[in-house]
Amino acid sequence: MKHSTFFWFFLPTGLAMLLFIAFPLVSVVLQSVHTPHEAVLVTVENCGPFGCKHETTIDQDATRALRDAEPLGRFVGLDIYFDRGHLAIAEVREAWVTSENWSGFFNIIGNLPFYRAMAFTLTFTFTVTPVLIILGLMIALGVNALSEKIKGLVIFVSLLPMIVTPLIGSLILFWMIDSRGILGNAIQWLAADPDLSLKASTGLTWLMLIVYGVWHSAPFAFVVFYAGLQTLPMDQIESARIDGASRWEQVRYVIVPHLMPLITFVALIQLMDNFRVFEPIVGFNAEAHAQSLSWIIFNDLGGETRQLSAAATSSMLTIFGVAILLSPVLWRTWQDFKGKS
């Protein structure tokens, strides 16, 4: 392809990437290193028939002029990244010095907003991702072995969790686990504890969010793996059977290596999605027990304060976290590509 042809072919995509990815990212970076200007206060003397008194008021003109001169706000560098609401460098250092053991250290930093959200985010990500990959592969193998007469119906039923939007799906499960719901009532009956509530326990809340994450995302892995199974070379399967390989050995040494590029693809997509977990927390109304980095961004942007600088900083930390999370997988993929080349 000629360079000029490639240029005009790529131009619309490049402009869209600049408009919807690069420019917003630059805006977030700039916002994260600026903080809103403080109001300009002036002290005025008000005199009346009973004497004079001094009052402090906001100089609206001076405040407006300052904000017009520097619309991004006051430059603070990395101060917002290091404050108590984010990396909390001073608090972590103090906890390291004062804590007598690791347990005490983690108890202290576990009460800091960013690290509390990071704990749930990482737990959710590293639990849901491998489980849904394994479950999706198992469903794909099972459906692929079914009769053609019922395969279509089973595929349709398997895709239902992905058809439901995340927020609606989490709301449905939230109602089901309520003490008046079918799951909540059944669990109370099995545990012989009428006061047992899945919503009142942090551990049980995390468990339900993880179960929902697997339930909602497993169909995506199933679809990808099922499509990959249709390209499986049957001569290798037949050779493995002739050599006496069991069903498990066929899956381990033939099917899984064949699907490995797809497994890597699903892992990349799900790592990014799960690290940005948000809808289940809102749907389950679980903010008291589970907070994620995305929920912190939503919380900073909500209400009357609209802490844009704090939200921008949390967004950048989320981007850094995703980059660090994906780097081992991307490095492994690059190494495999170089090896094949």
PyMOL commands that set and color helices and strands:
alter all, ss='L'
color gray80, all
select helices_A, chain A and resi 3-32+60-69+79-82+89-98+102-109+113-144+148-163+166-176+182-191+202-229+234-242+247-275+279-283+293-301+308-340
alter helices_A, ss='H'
color red, helices_A
select strands_A, chain A and resi 34-35+41-48+51-58+74-75
alter strands_A, ss='S'
color yellow, strands_A
deselect
rebuild
show_as cartoon
